[in-house]
């Protein structure tokens, strides 16, 4: 079984003098001004949840956009610092973007074009030529930063997600045989019928096919990618080998279901500090003595937050005797609020929560509490520990690591996971209660089944899911990717 120690051994014995560089838009740690002091915070999201433990184990350099308002003050002149601050394990190299670049590259092309293109949740992508031009410029800026870090030495570069589709080709053009690149795609890859509407589809594919290795969460997404490539560009596809040869270069395409640090999360969840935070959360949100149904997501239209609020409404309509007995606590921070669809979603969540609380509340109880704030890892684990039910109702999700964090945190084998079928995690966590979040009746019935499930059945299901994640942990995911990378040889 893969562990932190076995991954460290692999890197120490086989990576040798070569560099390991991770490149992503989002940084693992940011520095923020809080009441006149600089506060260092671990970032949120699946990329950081997955890769921070890997870099802590392996060392190396993480190249990312420095978006914290105090990042420049906390960073050296060369843009580098050692992280995490309390136990430095690897180097963070920050890339600085202008406000215009953030607006057009990040909010524009990445999240108003590529994000809705890849998620089938009925939001029309917006393709703006100026956003695309900026997306190209920022990818070049990342290429320059990565090459500064390599300093002409041979390096394995592990690129993350949809923000940096052009980076592999730029690196190969500028560094040639000095870099071997892998790219992990953290979100779904759409079918050709969807992808073909993208005006820059060939440029994106040319960029991605400069990689030596591309990874997706599921085999289904691999098949979608190969189908798109087959229909869009002149290339040779080897279905048995799962590879694409384009312009004389072969790219391997592989499924790598991403995961979490099972043992590390479990140990931290059992700590006295998390227990204290759990007590504080119960008191703060009026959950003492009540069953807790929880959701933890950033505010995004792919997460199905309105759908889960409506499921709670339907649950109370069908079972009015449950009133006062539970609280639904939706936690998570605002994101991409500059984009109209996100602002509209936030307003919709507010309106639904107010309407349903008015409909079902008593003098001493509201069924729905929506709290918009960033949770530290320990606070997130405390939320999982007080949750009798975790509701994950994503409308379309590459994996969904919140569900895996929840299971990893439940060393007590308590709690029930209600999980959308439209997540990659649903393929592994078959002992969750699986739902179609578009089906309000099914979702309400699933919540009732979770609320009334016998304790022994809860423990049986949780134990089976915990064993799946124990084996398929984050170090196994990283070990498989790095092992595949190490099969490639640097050209002389």
C-alpha positions in Angstrom: 0.0 0.0 0.0 1.2 3.5 -0.8 2.2 5.7 2.1 3.9 9.0 2.6 7.1 7.1 3.4 6.9 4.9 0.2 6.3 8.0 -1.9 9.3 9.7 -0.3 11.4 6.6 -1.0 10.3 6.5 -4.7 11.3 10.2 -5.2 14.6 9.9 -3.2 15.7 6.7 -5.1 14.5 7.4 -8.6 14.1 11.1 -9.1 17.7 11.6 -8.3 19.1 14.9 -9.3 16.1 15.9 -11.4 13.8 18.6 -10.2 10.1 18.2 -9.4 8.0 21.2 -10.2 4.2 21.6 -9.8 2.5 24.4 -11.7 -1.0 25.6 -11.0 -3.1 28.7 -10.9 -4.0 28.4 -7.3 -1.3 28.6 -4.6 -1.2 26.3 -1.6 -0.6 29.1 0.9 -1.6 32.7 0.7 -0.7 35.7 3.0 -3.5 38.1 4.0 -3.7 41.3 6.0 -5.8 40.6 9.0 -6.2 43.5 11.6 -2.8 44.9 10.8 -0.9 41.6 10.8 0.0 39.1 8.1 -1.9 35.8 8.3 -0.7 32.8 6.4 -3.6 30.5 5.3 -3.7 27.2 3.5 -5.7 27.5 0.3 -9.0 25.7 -0.4 -10.0 23.4 -3.2 -9.2 20.0 -4.6 -5.8 20.9 -6.1 -4.4 22.0 -2.8 -6.1 19.3 -0.8 -4.4 16.7 -3.0 -1.0 18.1 -3.7 0.1 19.9 -0.5 0.7 16.5 1.2 2.6 15.3 -1.8 4.9 18.2 -2.0 5.5 18.0 1.8 6.5 14.4 1.3 8.6 14.9 -1.9 10.0 18.4 -1.7 10.4 20.4 -4.9 8.9 23.7 -6.1 5.3 24.8 -6.6 4.8 27.6 -9.1 1.5 29.5 -8.6 -0.3 32.8 -8.8 0.2 35.0 -5.7 -3.3 36.3 -5.1 -3.1 37.2 -1.4 -3.2 40.9 -0.5 0.0 40.5 1.6 1.8 38.0 -0.6 4.4 40.4 -1.9 5.3 41.5 1.6 5.8 37.9 2.7 7.8 36.9 -0.3 11.5 37.3 -1.2 12.6 39.5 -4.1 13.0 36.4 -6.2 9.3 35.5 -5.6 10.2 32.5 -3.5 9.5 31.4 0.0 9.5 28.1 2.0 6.2 26.6 3.0 4.4 25.8 5.2 5.7 28.5 7.5 5.7 26.4 10.7 7.4 23.4 9.1 9.0 24.3 5.7 9.0 21.3 3.3 9.1 22.8 -0.2 9.5 26.0 -2.2 6.6 28.2 -3.3 7.4 30.4 -6.3 4.8 33.1 -6.8 3.8 34.5 -10.2 2.5 38.0 -10.2 -0.5 39.0 -12.3 -1.9 42.4 -13.0 -5.6 43.2 -12.2 -6.3 43.1 -15.9 -4.7 39.6 -16.3 -6.6 38.3 -13.3 -9.8 39.6 -14.8 -9.3 38.3 -18.3 -7.2 35.2 -17.9 -8.8 33.9 -14.6 -12.3 35.3 -14.4 -12.6 35.6 -18.2 -11.3 32.7 -20.3 -10.7 30.2 -17.5 -14.0 30.6 -15.6 -16.4 32.1 -18.1 -15.3 29.9 -21.0 -13.5 26.7 -20.0 -15.3 26.0 -16.6 -18.8 26.1 -18.0 -17.7 24.3 -21.2 -16.5 21.3 -19.1 -19.4 21.2 -16.7 -22.8 20.2 -18.1 -24.8 22.5 -15.8 -26.6 24.6 -18.5 -24.5 27.8 -18.2 -23.5 29.2 -21.6 -19.7 29.6 -22.0 -18.6 33.1 -23.1 -15.7 33.2 -25.5 -14.0 36.6 -25.6 -11.0 37.3 -27.9 -9.4 39.6 -25.4 -9.7 37.0 -22.7 -8.1 34.4 -24.9 -5.2 36.8 -25.7 -4.6 37.3 -22.0 -4.9 33.6 -21.3 -2.0 33.1 -23.8 0.0 35.8 -22.2 -0.4 34.5 -18.7 0.5 30.9 -19.8 3.7 32.4 -21.2 4.3 34.2 -17.9 4.0 30.8 -16.1 6.4 29.2 -18.7 9.0 31.9 -17.9 8.6 31.3 -14.2 8.9 27.5 -14.5 12.0 27.8 -16.7 13.6 30.2 -14.2 13.1 27.5 -11.6 14.7 24.8 -13.7 17.8 27.0 -14.4 18.6 24.8 -17.4 18.5 21.6 -15.3 16.4 18.6 -16.2 13.0 18.7 -14.6 9.7 16.8 -14.3 6.9 19.4 -14.5 3.5 18.5 -13.2 0.9 20.9 -14.5 -2.5 21.2 -12.9 -5.9 21.9 -14.4 -7.6 24.0 -17.1 -5.9 27.4 -16.4 -2.6 26.3 -18.0 -3.5 24.4 -21.2 -0.9 26.1 -23.3 1.9 25.7 -20.8 3.1 22.2 -21.9 3.7 23.3 -25.5 5.5 26.5 -24.4 7.8 24.6 -22.1 8.6 22.1 -24.9 9.3 24.9 -27.4 11.5 26.8 -25.0 13.3 24.0 -23.0 13.0 21.1 -25.5 14.3 17.8 -24.0 15.1 19.3 -20.7 11.6 18.9 -19.4 9.2 16.0 -19.1 5.6 17.2 -18.5 2.5 15.6 -17.0 -0.9 17.4 -16.9 -3.7 16.5 -14.5 -7.1 17.7 -15.4 -9.1 18.2 -12.2 -12.5 18.8 -13.8 -14.6 16.7 -16.2 -13.6 16.6 -19.9 -16.7 17.2 -22.0 -17.9 15.1 -25.0 -17.1 16.3 -28.5 -20.7 17.6 -29.0 -20.0 20.1 -26.3 -16.3 20.8 -26.8 -16.6 21.6 -30.5 -18.3 24.9 -29.8 -15.0 26.3 -28.4 -13.4 28.7 -31.0 -9.9 27.9 -29.6 -10.3 24.1 -29.4 -7.4 23.3 -31.7 -5.0 25.6 -29.8 -6.0 24.0 -26.5 -5.5 20.5 -27.9 -2.2 21.4 -29.4 -1.1 22.7 -26.0 -2.2 19.7 -24.1 -0.8 17.1 -26.6 2.7 18.5 -26.0 2.5 16.7 -22.6 4.1 13.4 -22.2 1.3 12.3 -19.9 -2.3 13.5 -19.3 -4.3 12.3 -16.4 -8.1 12.4 -15.7 -10.2 11.3 -12.8 -12.1 8.6 -14.6 -11.8 6.4 -17.7 -14.9 8.0 -19.0 -13.2 11.4 -19.2 -10.2 9.7 -20.9 -12.5 8.3 -23.6 -14.1 11.7 -24.0 -10.7 13.3 -24.5 -9.6 10.7 -27.1 -12.9 11.1 -29.0 -12.4 14.9 -29.1 -8.8 14.5 -30.3 -9.9 12.0 -32.9 -12.5 14.3 -34.4 -10.7 17.5 -34.2 -7.0 17.0 -35.3 -4.9 14.9 -37.6 -3.2 12.4 -35.3 -2.8 8.7 -34.6 -4.6 7.2 -31.6 -3.6 3.8 -30.2 -6.7 2.8 -28.2 -5.0 -0.2 -26.7 -2.0 1.8 -25.5 -4.3 4.7 -24.6 -2.0 7.2 -26.4 -2.1 10.0 -29.0 0.7 10.7 -31.5 0.6 14.2 -32.8 3.3 16.0 -34.7 5.7 13.2 -34.0 5.1 13.3 -30.2 3.4 10.6 -28.2 1.1 11.5 -25.2 -0.1 8.9 -22.8 -3.7 9.3 -21.5 -4.5 7.7 -18.2 -7.2 7.6 -15.5 -5.9 8.5 -12.0 -8.7 8.9 -9.4 -7.4 11.6 -7.1 -7.7 11.2 -3.3 -6.7 12.6 0.1 -4.2 12.0 2.9 -6.4 9.4 4.6 -4.1 8.7 7.6 -3.1 12.4 8.1 -6.7 13.6 8.1 -7.8 10.9 10.5 -5.0 11.7 13.0 -5.8 15.4 12.8 -9.5 14.8 13.2 -8.8 13.0 16.4 -6.8 15.9 17.9 -8.0 17.8 21.0 -7.9 21.1 18.9 -10.4 19.7 16.4 -12.6 18.4 19.2 -12.7 21.9 20.7 -13.5 23.5 17.3 -16.3 21.0 16.9 -17.9 22.1 20.2 -17.6 25.7 19.1 -19.3 25.1 15.8 -22.2 23.3 17.5 -22.7 26.2 19.9 -22.3 28.9 17.2 -24.9 27.4 14.9 -27.5 26.1 17.3 -26.7 22.5 16.6 -26.3 21.3 20.2 -28.7 18.5 20.8 -29.8 18.4 17.2 -28.9 16.2 14.2 -26.6 18.0 11.8 -26.9 17.7 8.0 -23.9 19.6 6.5 -22.7 20.8 3.1 -19.3 22.2 2.5 -18.6 23.9 -0.8 -17.5 27.2 -2.3 -20.4 29.0 -3.8 -20.4 27.6 -7.3 -23.2 26.7 -9.7 -21.8 23.2 -10.3 -22.2 22.2 -6.6 -26.0 21.9 -6.5 -26.5 24.1 -3.5 -30.0 25.3 -4.4 -30.9 21.7 -5.2 -29.9 20.5 -1.7 -31.8 23.4 0.0 -34.9 22.4 -2.0 -34.3 18.7 -0.9 -34.4 19.8 2.7 -37.6 21.7 2.0 -39.2 18.6 0.5 -38.0 16.5 3.4 -39.8 18.7 5.8 -42.9 18.8 3.6 -43.0 15.0 3.6 -42.0 14.5 7.3 -43.2 17.5 9.3 -42.5 15.6 12.5 -38.8 16.2 11.9 -39.1 20.0 12.5 -36.8 21.1 15.3 -34.8 17.9 15.3 -32.1 18.8 12.8 -30.3 21.8 11.3 -28.9 21.9 7.8 -25.6 23.8 7.9 -24.3 25.0 4.5 -20.7 26.2 4.9 -18.4 27.6 2.3 -16.8 30.8 1.0 -17.9 33.1 -1.9 -16.0 32.6 -5.1 -15.7 34.4 -8.5 -18.3 36.9 -7.3 -17.2 39.2 -10.2 -18.9 36.8 -12.6 -22.6 37.5 -13.0 -23.7 33.9 -12.7 -22.0 33.5 -9.3 -23.6 36.7 -8.0 -27.0 35.5 -9.2 -26.4 32.1 -7.5 -25.5 33.8 -4.2 -28.7 35.8 -4.4 -30.7 32.6 -5.2 -29.2 30.8 -2.2 -30.1 33.7 0.1 -33.7 33.9 -1.3 -34.2 30.1 -1.0 -32.9 29.9 2.6 -35.0 32.8 3.7 -38.2 31.4 2.0 -37.8 27.9 3.4 -36.9 29.1 6.9 -40.0 31.3 6.9 -42.1 28.3 5.8 -40.8 25.8 8.3 -39.3 27.7 11.3 -40.5 27.8 14.8 -39.8 30.4 17.5 -36.6 28.6 18.5 -35.5 26.9 15.3 -34.6 27.6 11.7 -33.9 24.5 9.5 -31.3 26.1 7.3 -28.1 28.0 8.2 -25.9 29.4 5.4 -22.5 30.5 6.6 -20.1 32.0 4.0 -16.6 31.9 5.3 -13.3 30.3 4.6 -12.7 27.2 6.9 -9.2 26.2 7.9 -8.5 22.5 7.5 -9.0 21.9 11.2 -12.3 23.8 11.1 -13.4 21.7 8.1 -12.5 18.5 10.0 -14.5 19.8 13.0 -17.5 20.3 10.7 -17.2 16.8 9.4 -17.0 15.4 13.0 -20.2 17.1 14.1 -22.1 16.1 10.9 -24.4 13.2 11.2 -25.0 13.5 7.4 -22.8 15.1 4.8 -24.8 16.1 1.7 -22.8 16.3 -1.6 -25.2 17.2 -4.4 -22.8 18.3 -7.2 -24.5 18.6 -10.6 -21.2 17.6 -12.3 -17.8 17.1 -10.6 -14.5 15.6 -11.7 -14.0 13.9 -8.3 -15.2 15.8 -5.2 -12.7 15.6 -2.4 -15.0 16.9 0.3 -16.7 13.5 0.3 -13.3 11.7 0.7 -12.2 14.2 3.5 -15.5 13.5 5.3 -15.0 9.7 5.2 -11.3 10.0 6.2 -12.2 12.1 9.2 -14.7 9.6 10.6 -12.4 7.4 12.6 -15.4 6.8 14.8 -17.1 5.2 11.8 -20.1 7.5 12.3 -21.9 9.6 9.9 -23.7 9.0 6.5 -22.6 10.3 3.2 -25.3 11.3 0.7 -23.5 11.6 -2.6 -24.4 12.8 -6.1 -24.1 10.1 -8.8 -22.5 12.8 -11.0 -19.2 12.9 -9.1 -16.1 10.9 -9.8 -16.2 9.9 -6.1 -19.5 8.0 -6.6 -17.6 5.3 -8.6 -15.5 4.5 -5.6 -17.8 5.2 -2.7 -20.6 2.8 -3.5 -21.6 2.6 0.1 -22.8 6.2 0.2 -26.4 6.8 -0.4 -26.3 7.9 -4.1 -28.7 10.5 -5.5 -29.6 12.3 -8.6 -29.5 15.9 -7.3 -31.9 17.0 -10.0 -34.5 14.6 -8.5 -36.0 16.5 -5.5 -38.0 13.5 -4.4 -35.1 11.1 -4.5 -32.9 13.5 -2.6 -35.5 14.1 0.1 -36.0 10.3 0.5 -32.2 9.8 0.7 -32.0 12.3 3.5 -34.8 10.6 5.4 -33.1 7.2 4.9 -29.9 8.7 6.2 -31.7 10.2 9.2 -33.4 6.9 10.1 -30.5 4.5 9.3 -29.7 2.1 12.1 -26.3 2.7 13.8 -24.9 -0.6 12.8 -25.7 0.0 9.1 -24.0 3.4 9.4 -20.9 1.9 10.8 -20.9 -0.9 8.2 -21.1 1.5 5.3 -18.6 4.0 6.7 -16.1 1.2 7.4 -16.2 0.0 3.8 -15.8 3.5 2.4 -12.9 4.1 4.8 -11.1 1.0 3.6 -11.5 2.1 -0.1 -9.9 5.5 0.7 -7.2 4.0 3.0 -5.9 2.0 0.0 -6.6 4.5 -2.7 -5.1 7.4 -0.8 -3.3 10.5 -2.2 0.1 8.9 -2.0 -1.1 6.1 -4.3 -2.4 8.7 -6.7 0.8 10.7 -6.7 2.9 7.5 -6.8 1.2 6.2 -9.9 1.6 9.5 -11.7 5.2 9.9 -10.7 6.0 6.3 -11.5 4.6 6.7 -15.0 6.6 10.0 -15.4 9.8 8.2 -14.4 9.3 5.8 -17.3 10.1 8.6 -19.7 13.7 9.3 -20.5 15.2 12.7 -21.1 16.5 13.1 -24.7 20.1 13.9 -25.0 
